[in-house]
C-alpha cells in the first residue's frame, strides 16, 4: 500500500520563486551561498522530500529566474558552458534526490506494512483469546450444568425405584423427556398371545400420525428394535435400505428395554427438537434406560408376586412366584437339617417362532407335555413350574444332589433330542438350552443363589 501524495507542484513553484528572487536581492544575497549552489541545494532537498518532479520544477523555475535576473542586471548572457554545467548538475541532483525519496518511501511503506501485519496478528490473537475465554466459560457452565444434571438424574432414578410399575414407567419416561426435551415418547411391550407390540404408556403431544395401540413386529421400527435388541436412530434409515423400507414415521430414537438379558419392551422418542438430535442425546437415552432397568425389574417382579394368576391358564402349572415360595420352604429349618436340592431351567430358543407359527396356547401345552414326560422319568418326583419368561420352564427336585442332577440333565437332553415332538400333527425341531444348579447336604440352600447359578449356566450357552 503506497502513501497518499498531495499536490506539491504549487508548493515547489512558490519555493523556487522565493529562492530565484532572493538571489538578486543585495541585502539577502550577502547572507546566502552562491545563487547556483542555493538553487541546487533547494532542488536536491525538494527532490528528496517530494520526488523528482518537485526537484526539477524547483530547479528550472529558480534557475530560470536567476538567469533572467542576470540578463536584466548585466545586459549580457551568462556563459553557455556554465549554464550547461549548472543545468546538468541540477538535473542529476534532482534525479538522485528523487531516487533517495523513492528509497525513503519504500522503507516507510515497508515499516508500515510490517506494523499493519503485526497489528492484524495482534487483533486476531485478541479475538482468539476472547473466543477461548468464551469457550472456557461455556465449558465451565456446562460442567456445572452436568453436575446439576447428574444430581437430578440420580434423584429421578431413585424415584423410578418403587414397587408401582405404572409409576416407575411414568417417571422413567418423564426423566427421558426432561433430558432430551422430547415432545412425544412412548413405551411398547411384547404381547406374547398376539405376537405383536402393544402400547404400555405414552407421554406428550397426540398427533394425527400416532400409530395406535398395536404395532407389527416385522413392519415397524419398534418391532425391528425389539427383534434385534439394538438401538435405532433416524440417521440409520439413510444408510440402510432395509430400515428405510420400514415404517419410520414418528421414530426419531428407539431403544430396547432389557430385563433379565431379554428384551422386555421398546422406548420410542416420536418427536424431538431438531437442535436436540445428536449422538449425545442418543447416549443420554441409553444411559437413563440402563440405570432404570434394575428398578423397573424389581417393580415388575413385585407386580407379578401380587398377581392372583398363580397358575398358567393353559397348562395349569404353577407360575414363578409359586416356585420361589416352594424353594423358600426347603431352606434350613429349625430342626437343624440341611436339604440338598436342585433347580433345572429349560429354555425354548425358538419359542417366538413357534408362537408366530402356531399360538401361545399350543406352545405352552407342548411345554407342559414335555415337563410331565421328563418328570415321569425321574425317581425324585420333581415339581414343575413356569418360569419368569414364557420361553422358560423349571423343575425343582428336592433331595437331589449335584451328581444326580447332572445325570438327570444328560438323560433329559438325550430324550428330548431323540423324541419326535408335534403340534397339530406337525413335527417340530425343538431348540432347548438347559441350565441347572444344586446345593449339597453340607450347605444351606439359598433360593436366590440357586436361581442365579442356573440362569448363568443357561446364558453362557448362548455365547
N, C-alpha and C positions, 0 to 999 in steps of 0.2 A: 504494500500500500504506500503510494507516494504522498509526500507532504503537499498540502494545498498551497499554491503560489498566488501572491497578489500581483496586481498590475504595477510593475516597477519602472515602466518607461517614463511616465511624468516625473517621478522622483529622480531618475537618472538625469533627465534633461535639466531639471532645476539645479541639481548639484553641479552639472557641467557648466551651466551658465554662470553660476556663482564663482566657480574656480576660474573660468575663462575671463570674466570681467575683472576679478581681483588681481590677475597677473599684470594688469595695466594701470592699477591704482598705485601711484608712487608711495603713498604712506603705508599701504598694506604690503606692497612688493618688497619693501626693505626687511620685513619680518618673515617672509616666506622663502622657501628654496627657489631655485631657478624655475621659471614657468613650466618648461617641459618636464622637469623632474616631478613637480607638483601634480601635473596632469597625469603622468604615468603612474604615480603612487595612488592617485584617486581612482584611476581606471582599474588598476590592479585590485584595489580594495573592493570596489563595487562588483568586479567580476568574481572575486572570491565570495562575496556575500550574497549577490543576487544572480550571478551567472554571466556567461559570455556576452549575451545581448546587452545587458546593463553596462558591462565594462566597455564594449565597443561604442555604444551610444554616447557614454560619458566622454570617452577619449576623442571621438570625431567631433563632438559638439564643442568641447573645451579647446581642442587643438585648432579647430576652425576659427573660433573667436580669437584665439591667441594670434594666429596668422593674420586674420583680418585687422586686428588692432595694430599689429606690427606694420602692416602696409599703410594704415591710416596715419600712424605716428611718424614713420620714417619715409614715407612716399617711395618705398622700394620693396621689391620682393625678397623674401629670405632665400638663402642658398638652397638650391634644389637638392643637393646631396644631403644637407642637414634635414630637410623635410622628409626625404625618403628614409633616412636612418631613424628619425623620430617616429614616423608613421609605422615603419616595420616593427620598431621596438614596442610601440603601443599595442599593435595587433597581437604580437607574440605574448606580451604580458597579459592582455585580456584573455587570450586563449588559455594560458597557464592558470590564470586566476579562475576561469570557468571550470577547468579540469579539477582544480582544488575544491571548488564549490561542489561539483558532482561527487567527488570522493567524500566530502564532508556530509552531504545529504545522504549518501549511501550508508555511511556509518551511523548517522542518526536514525535512518529508517530501519537499519538492522537492529539497533538497540531497541527501538520502539516495537518492532516485530517480536523480539525476544521478550520484551516486557509484556506485550499483549498475550503471548503464549503462556508465560508464567502466570499472568493474571487469570487467563482462562482455565488453566490447570488448577489454580488455587480455588477458582469458583466451582469447578467440577468436584474438587476434593471436598469443598464445603457442602455441596449438595449431597455427595455420597455420605459424608459424615452425618448430615441431618437425616438422610434416609436410614442409615444404620441405627441412629438413635430411635427413629420411629419403629424400626423392626424390633429392636431390643425392648422398647416399651410394649409393643404388641405381644411379643413372646412372654414378657413378664406378666402381662394381663392374662394371656392365655393359660400360663401356668397357674395363676391364681384361680381362673375360671375352672380349670381342670381339677384343682384341689377341691373346689366347692362342688363340682360335678361328681367327683369320686365320693365325697361325703353324702351327697344326695342319692347317688346310685346305691350306696351301701344301705341307706335308710329305706329306699324303695324295695330293695331285695329282701330286707328284713320284713317288710310288710307283705311280700309275696309268701313268706314262710308262715302260713297259717293253715288251719285244718278245714277251711272253707274253700272248696275247689273253685267256685264261681268268683269269689273274692280274690283268690290267688291269680286267676287268669285275668280278671279285670285290672288288677294292679300291675301285672306284667305288661299288658297292652298299654296302659297309661304311662308306664315308665318308658317304653319304646317311643310313644308319641312325644313325650317331653324331650327326649334327647335327639329325636330326628325331625320333630315338627311335622310329622306325617298328619295329613288331614283325614285319612281314611285307612283303617287297618282291620284285619280280620284273622280269626283263628279257625282252622278246619281240622277235623279229626276223622279218622277212618271208621267207616261203618262196615263192619265185617259181614253183616247179614246181606247187605245190598252191594258190597264190593265197590263203594264209592266214598267220596269225601262229603261230609255234612258240616254245615256251619255251626260252630260252637258259640262264637261271640264276635260281634263287630263293633268297632268304635269309629266315631267320626261322621263325616257327611254321607248322606244317602244320595246316590246318583242314579241316572237312568241306566247306566251300564253295569250296575250291580248284577252279579251272576246268579242271584237266587240263593237258595239254601243247600243245593246239592251240586257237586261237581264230578265229572267223569275222571277216572284215574288216567286215562290214556289221551284225552283230548285237551287237557288243560295244563298250564304251567304248574299249578299246585299239585296236580297228580304226578307230573314229572319229578318234582322235588321230593314228593313222598316216596315214589318208587326208587329213586336213585340216592336218597339221603344226601342231597347236595344242594347248596345254596344257588339260587337263580338271581341274576341281575339283568336289567333290561338291555344292557350293552351286549350281553351274550347272544341276544336274538339277532344282532347284526353280524355276528361272527359264525354262527352255526345255523345252517339252513333248517336242520331238523327242529330246532327250537322256534324258529320264525314261523313254521307251519302250524304250531300250536296256538291256542287262544291266549295271546299275551295281553289282552285288554285288562286294564286295572291291575297290572302286576309289575311293579317297579323293582322291588326287592322281595324275594320269597325265601324263607329259611325254614329248615326242618326243626322240629322239637323232638329230641331223642330221650327216651326214658328206658332204663334198663337195656341199653345198647340196641333198642328197637325204635324205629320212627313211630312216634305216637300221633303227631299232628304237624301242621304247617302254618306258620305265621306269614301273612301276606301284607306288605305295605302297598295298598292300592293307589294311594295318591300322596305325592311328596313334592314340596317346592323344588324347583329346578336347582336353585343355589345349594340345596342341601344334598343333592345326589352326588356322592363321591365314595371312594373306597373307604374313607374314614367312617362314613355313615354305615356302610356295609359291615365293617369290623365292629362298630359300636353295637349294631343289632345282634350280631353273633355273640358278642361278649355278654350282653344282657341276657340273652336266651340261655347261654351256658351257665351263667350264675344262678338263674332262676330254676333250672331244670330239677335239681335235687329237692328244692322246696315244693315244686309242683308235684313231684313224685310222691312226697310224703302226704300231700293233700289228697291225691287220688287214692293212695293206699288206705287212708283213713276213711274216705268216702266208700271204698269197696268194703271195708270192715263193717261199716254201719249199714250196708245194704242188706236187705232181707233176702236177697237171692242167694241162699246158701247152697243150692243145688242147680246144676245145669238143666235148663228147660228141655233139652233134647235127650241127654243120656241119663239124667238123674244122678250123676256122680257129684260128690261134694266139690265146692269151689276152694280156692286157695286159702280163704280165711279158716275154713274147717281144717285144712292140712296143718296150718300153723298152730291151731289150738290142740290138735292131736299131738303134735311134736312137743308142745309145751307140757302136755300131760306125761310124757316119758322122761322128763328131766329128773335129776337127782331128787329123791323124795325123803321124807322124814325118817323112813326106816333105815336109811343109810345105804341103800343098794344102788348100784350103777347099772344102767341098761344100755347094752350095745345095740345100736340101731343104724339103719342105712336108708338113704334117700336116693332115688333114681329118677332122673328127669329125661323125658323123651321129647324131642322137638321135630315136628314135621317141616322139613325145609321147603317143600313145595306146597305149603298149606294155602297160600293165597291163590296159587294157580288152580289148585283143586276147588277152592271156594268159587272162583270165577267160572270154572268149567261145570261144576255141579251146583252145590249150595252149601251154606254153612251147616244146615241141619244134617245133610248126608255125610259131610266130612266129620262132624262131631260124633255121629253114630259109628263111623268107622273107627274113630279114636276109642270110643267105649268098647267096641268089639275087640280091638287089639289089646286093650288093657285087661279085659276079662280073660282073654286067652293066655296072656303072659302070667297073670295071677294064678291061673289054674295049673301052670307048670311049676309053681314054687310050692315047697312044703311049709314055708314060713307064713303063709296067709298074709300077703301084703294088703295094705289099704290103698284104694285108688282115689285119685283126685285130679281135677282140672287145675292147671297152674295159672299164674298171673296173666300170661299171654295165651291167647286162644290157640296158638300153634303148639303149645306145650302141655304135656300131661305129666303126672308124678305118681310114683309108687313109694309109699313109706312102709318099710319092712322092719318091725321091731325084732329084737333079739337076733339080728344077722350082722356078723362082723365083716371086716374088710375082705377077707378071703372068700367068704360065702357070697358076698355082694359081687365081687369081680367075676366069679364063676357064673353067677346068675345073669350078669350083663352079657357075657360072651355067648351064653346059650340063647339069650333073648335075641341078640343081633343075628345069630345064625338062623333062628326060627323065623324072624321077620323077613330075612333075605330069601329064604328058601320057600316060604309060603306064598301063594297067589292071593292077592287082595283085590276085591272087586267093589264097585259101586254101581248099582243098577245093571249088573251083569257085565260091566266093562272092567277089564283087568287094569290094574294100576301099578305104577312103578314108584313105590314109596321111598323117599329120601329122608332117612331118620338119623339124627345125631343123638348120642346118648351121653349123659353126664351123671356121675354118682359120687357119693361121699359116705363115709362111715365113721362111727366112733367106737372105740374098743371098750371093753368092760372096765378098763383101768382109768377112764376119763369121763368127766361129766359131759353129758350131751348138751350142746348149745344149739338151738334151732337156727339162729341167725348164722352161726359159723358153718353149720351143715349145709344150709342153703347156698351160702357164698361159695363154698368149695365145689358143690355140684354145678353151680352156674359157671364158675370159672372153667371147669373141665369141659363144659358144653361149649363155651365161647372159643376156647383155643382150638377147637376142631375146625373152626371157620377160617383160621389164619392160613 
